[in-house]
Amino acid sequence: MSSNTDLLAPPAHGYRGEVAQSVAIDRPSGLTVAISRQAGARGGTIARKVGELLGWQVFDSDTLDYLVDDDTARAQFLADIPEPAKMWAAAHLARLQLQSKLNTDLSTTAMIELLLAVAARGDVVIVGRGAGHILPIETTVNVRVVSALESRIAYFAQWLRLSLEEAAVEVHARDERRAQFLATLGGDPTDPTRYDMVVNAGRLGIEGTAQFIGWAVRTKQMFAEIRQSDESRNLDHPSA
């Protein structure tokens, strides 16, 4: 999979100069969609639909857990990430640690390092694992997917072949586990101000929710391009 990070290019002909060195980047060249979801709100299904709409790779919880637990798979994944992107991820992790925002065990720290490495590539969708509370606001579309409790219980009852009472217990247990995990990162899933958007998938449906998220991505991309253009003009024509 090609990277969105541009490295220094050698001359096209003649003397090719010194071997280009990796340079640090101050932000990923692409956005990340971070999807937080209530249990049973179909966040994983919506993430895959968003990935299809944008043509972006999707990293769900199972994939992330596999990469954290399997040293060989993680090493292979990290080997494909350009050095400047790795440098950005390491720098952002250091900033989080300096700000004392991380009070986690080794396995959670490993997950955070992986999340940053994934986001450093840009143009990805990440489901769960507190990504929206870890990644920088400027390059992340942080989404919370919600739905009515009764519909979430009904979905779990059908999906896991449970009674409604058993499904209700499962929904509450999963929501509680996710809230406890986010608390270790300093996050609160019930705080709407932590998100770019909170979407009711029960009302919009899977397709409508995915389209809405895609609209938010395109809007954030547009304003990011405007800011970068303004910054470039300011550098080219500094104030007297």
Phi, psi and omega in degrees: 000129185286155182264155176266004182265123181271130175262163178298134183260139177285166177303152185287334182207173179067213181298126186266004173071190179288155176298128183297134179264149176295137180244147180291151175243149182268350176193154175299151181282347179232166180274164171238135170264119178253117185252115170261146184211148169288148179300128179086003180274004177069033181298321180295317178297319179294321179299317179295323178293320176298318178301319178296317182295321184267344186074031183253154177284143181249131176245104178270179184298320180297318179295316180296317179298320179298316181293326178290319186279331184258108184298320182293313180297320180293319179297319178295320179295313182293331181296335181274356181268127181300151183301320178300323179294321177297321179296320177297316181299317180295320180294319180292322176299318180297321179295317179298318180292323179294325179279002179059034178273350183247122175226073192230165176277178185296320182294322178290322176298321177297322177295319180296318177300321179292317179302317179294322178295319178297313182293331181298333178288330182077162179057053179224158174242127181242132180254122173070201180059025175068019185303318183295339180267353182252319187283154182293143182301321188299329186241019182229133169261103186267115188240138172246121179260124182234168176196162181299144184302317183297324179288326178291321177295317180297322179295315180296322179298319180286316185293315184259005180055053180246162169287164180299324180294317179293321179296321179298318178298318181294317179299312181296322181295317181292318177300319181293318179298319180293320179295320179295320179295315180297329179298328178292341179260003182081020182253159177225109184296341182272357181271106184293340182286352178276355185242154170288326181203144172245121188243130177271098182291335178295332179268320184273339185080170183295311182296314181296320178296316179297318179296321180296317177295319177299322176298318179296321179297312181297324178294315180294323177298317182298313181290329175295319178295323178295316180296317180296323178294319178295319179296320179296319179295320180295326178288322180287328183229072181296153180294146181291000000 
